[in-house]
Each structure stands twice: as C-alpha cells, then as structure tokens.
C-alpha cells in the first residue's frame, strides 16, 4: 500500500541503523579495551550462537545457507530436526565465530528449539509474507522465545519471500506491529537478496555485541 515505506527507504534505514550501531559498539569496544589493559585483562568474546525458528516452508534454510555459504540451496528438502551452520564473520576489525542452529518447523519438533534458545544470544523468527498461517505461528514463536530466552536476547522478526510481494497476505504494518509488541527488530527480505541478508545479520550481531558490552560495563552476570 502507499502507506508502507518504499524498499529504498527501508534499505537506507537499515544501512543508517547499522552505521549508528557500529559507532556505538566501536566506542564501547575502545572503552572496554582500555579498562581491560589497565586491569591486565585481555578477553575477547567472539563466539555468538543464533537460533533460527519459524514454520516449515518459510525459507529458513535458504536464508541461512545463502548468508553462510554464499549460494542458494540446490534442493528444497525440508529440515527434519535441526541443522548446524558455522561461519567466520568479520565485525569491527575482529572476527566472530558464528554458530547458527536451523530448527525444523514441523509441529512434532517445535519443542526442540526451547532447549537451545536459553543458550542463544540472538534469535531469528521467520514467516512467509504470502502465508498468513506462518505469521500467526511467528507470534507463538516470539512468545516462547521471550518466555524461555535470556533477558538480553536480541531478536529479529524476519518477513521472507519479498520477491513474491504481489502474493502477499501479511502487510508490512502487521509485521512491524508484531515485532514492536515483542521488542524485536523487523525486516522484510528475500532469501535471494544477499546484500540485505548480510545487513540483517550484521545488524543482529552488532546489537548482540552492544548489549553484551553494555551488561559487562554494568557488571551484570550474563551466564
């Protein structure tokens, strides 16, 4: 609809947000490194665990494989239980050891992520903009995540299949409102859009780093 922001404005907003978040994280990193040097401490927390959930058919594996492997999956076989992905991501002059758990959206497997989410620093919840049932399921996932996740868990609500926007049944505003309700970032994308996927994961990783640094500065126990 005309009231929805254009794809260009949404992409520019994401870039500006990432840039501002980068500056905030860099400032914290400089301050923390100075404190660690004064205290004779040299700690680097460069391992981050993400959980990715959502109903089957929302494109979770496509999104993850395109981001981590740089290519679209050659098959469309659904994930049976879960899959692990691991990649090294450059971030703020350092490298992040990123581990991603891709959980099946099968009804029988929906309890499995709940054991892993408490261990995660970030979570991505996917739904398909052409499938309203997957959007309803996304709220159930968000409820579970907020109930079982760490209090500082950073969450992204990811509306996938933007390349099929002519068939959309879920509006941008509905997705945005749902994300706001559960204190999550909200982004619409396509699994084929590598640039946007990269920006989304960078935004999430920097948000995690910022939150962890903030908690460490406040001497909050995050174990």
C-alpha positions in Angstrom: 0.0 0.0 0.0 1.0 3.7 -0.4 1.3 4.0 3.4 4.1 1.4 3.6 7.7 2.6 3.3 9.4 2.0 -0.1 12.0 -0.7 -0.4 14.6 2.0 -1.0 13.7 3.9 2.2 13.7 0.7 4.2 17.1 -0.3 2.8 18.5 3.1 3.6 17.1 3.0 7.1 18.8 -0.4 7.7 22.1 0.9 6.5 21.9 4.1 8.7 20.9 2.0 11.7 23.9 -0.4 11.2 26.2 2.6 10.8 25.0 4.2 14.0 25.1 0.9 15.9 28.6 0.4 14.6 29.8 3.7 16.0 28.2 2.9 19.4 29.8 -0.6 19.6 33.2 0.7 18.5 33.0 3.4 21.2 32.2 0.7 23.8 34.9 -1.6 22.5 37.6 1.1 22.7 36.5 2.0 26.3 36.4 -1.7 27.3 39.8 -2.5 25.8 41.2 0.5 27.8 39.7 -0.8 31.0 41.0 -4.4 30.3 44.5 -3.1 29.6 44.5 -1.2 32.9 43.4 -4.3 34.7 45.8 -6.6 32.9 42.9 -8.4 31.3 42.8 -9.5 27.6 39.4 -11.1 27.0 37.7 -11.4 23.6 34.2 -12.8 23.5 33.9 -13.6 19.8 31.7 -16.6 19.8 28.0 -16.0 19.1 25.1 -18.5 18.9 22.0 -17.8 16.9 18.8 -19.9 16.8 16.5 -19.6 13.7 12.9 -20.7 14.0 9.7 -20.5 12.1 7.1 -22.7 10.4 8.0 -25.1 7.7 8.2 -23.6 4.2 9.2 -20.1 5.4 12.7 -20.4 3.9 14.8 -20.7 7.0 17.4 -22.9 5.4 17.5 -20.8 2.2 18.2 -17.7 4.2 20.9 -19.3 6.3 22.7 -21.1 3.5 22.7 -18.1 1.2 24.2 -16.0 4.0 26.8 -18.5 5.4 27.7 -20.3 2.1 27.0 -17.6 -0.4 24.7 -19.7 -2.5 21.1 -20.7 -2.8 20.4 -24.4 -1.7 20.3 -26.8 -4.7 17.4 -28.8 -3.2 14.2 -28.0 -1.4 14.2 -30.8 1.1 12.8 -29.7 4.5 14.9 -29.8 7.6 14.0 -32.9 9.6 15.0 -31.9 13.1 17.8 -29.3 13.1 21.0 -28.4 11.3 24.1 -26.6 12.4 25.9 -23.9 10.5 29.2 -22.3 11.3 30.9 -19.4 9.7 33.5 -16.7 10.5 32.2 -13.1 10.2 34.4 -10.0 10.2 33.0 -7.4 12.6 34.5 -4.2 13.8 38.1 -5.3 12.9 37.7 -8.6 14.7 36.3 -12.0 13.6 33.1 -13.5 15.1 32.8 -17.3 15.3 29.1 -17.5 14.4 27.1 -20.7 15.1 23.6 -20.9 13.7 21.0 -23.6 14.6 18.4 -24.1 12.0 15.4 -25.7 13.6 12.7 -27.6 11.7 9.2 -26.1 11.5 7.5 -29.4 11.8 4.8 -29.5 14.5 6.4 -32.5 16.2 9.7 -30.7 16.5 8.5 -27.4 17.9 9.7 -28.2 21.5 13.2 -28.8 20.4 14.3 -25.2 20.0 13.1 -24.4 23.5 16.1 -26.3 24.9 18.5 -24.4 22.7 17.1 -20.8 22.9 18.3 -20.3 26.5 21.8 -20.8 25.3 21.5 -18.3 22.4 22.5 -14.7 22.3 20.2 -14.0 19.3 17.2 -15.4 17.6 15.7 -15.0 14.1 12.0 -15.7 13.7 10.8 -16.2 10.1 7.5 -16.1 8.5 6.3 -16.1 4.8 4.6 -12.9 3.7 2.4 -15.0 1.4 1.3 -17.3 4.1 -0.8 -15.8 6.9 -0.7 -19.0 9.0 3.1 -18.7 9.2 2.6 -15.2 10.5 0.3 -16.4 13.2 2.8 -19.1 14.1 5.6 -16.4 14.3 3.8 -14.8 17.2 3.7 -18.2 19.0 7.5 -18.5 18.5 8.0 -15.0 19.8 6.0 -15.8 22.9 8.1 -18.9 23.6 11.3 -17.0 22.9 10.5 -14.3 25.4 9.4 -16.8 27.9 12.5 -19.1 27.6 15.3 -16.8 26.3 17.8 -14.9 28.3 16.6 -11.4 29.3 19.1 -9.7 27.0 18.3 -12.0 24.0 18.3 -10.0 20.7 15.5 -11.0 18.3 14.8 -10.3 14.6 11.4 -10.9 13.1 12.2 -11.7 9.5 9.4 -11.5 6.9 10.7 -13.6 4.0 9.8 -14.0 0.3 9.6 -10.4 -0.5 10.3 -11.4 -4.1 6.7 -12.7 -4.1 5.2 -9.4 -2.8 2.4 -9.5 -5.3 1.1 -12.5 -3.5 1.5 -11.1 0.0 -1.2 -11.8 2.6 0.6 -10.1 5.5 1.1 -6.4 5.4 4.3 -4.6 6.4 2.5 -2.8 9.1 1.2 -6.1 10.7 4.8 -7.4 10.8 6.1 -4.2 12.2 3.4 -4.1 14.9 4.1 -7.7 15.9 7.8 -7.0 16.2 7.2 -3.9 18.3 4.9 -6.0 20.6 7.8 -8.4 21.4 10.6 -5.9 21.4 12.2 -7.3 18.2 13.8 -5.9 15.1 11.7 -6.2 12.0 12.9 -6.6 8.4 11.3 -7.8 5.2 13.6 -9.6 2.8 14.0 -12.3 0.1 16.3 -15.2 0.6 17.7 -14.3 -2.8 18.9 -10.8 -1.6 22.4 -11.4 -0.4 23.1 -7.7 0.3 20.1 -7.4 2.6 20.7 -10.7 4.3 24.2 -9.6 5.1 23.0 -6.3 6.5 20.4 -8.1 8.6 22.9 -10.4 10.2 25.4 -7.6 10.8 22.7 -5.6 12.5 21.8 -8.5 14.8 25.4 -9.3 15.6 26.3 -5.7 16.4 23.2 -5.4 18.5 24.3 -8.5 20.5 27.8 -7.2 20.9 26.5 -3.8 22.1 24.1 -5.4 24.6 26.8 -7.8 26.0 29.3 -4.9 26.3 26.6 -2.8 28.0 25.9 -5.5 30.5 29.6 -6.1 31.2 30.0 -2.4 31.8 27.2 -2.5 34.3 28.8 -5.7 35.9 25.6 -7.7 35.2 26.1 -11.5 35.3 25.1 -12.9 31.9 25.9 -16.6 32.4 
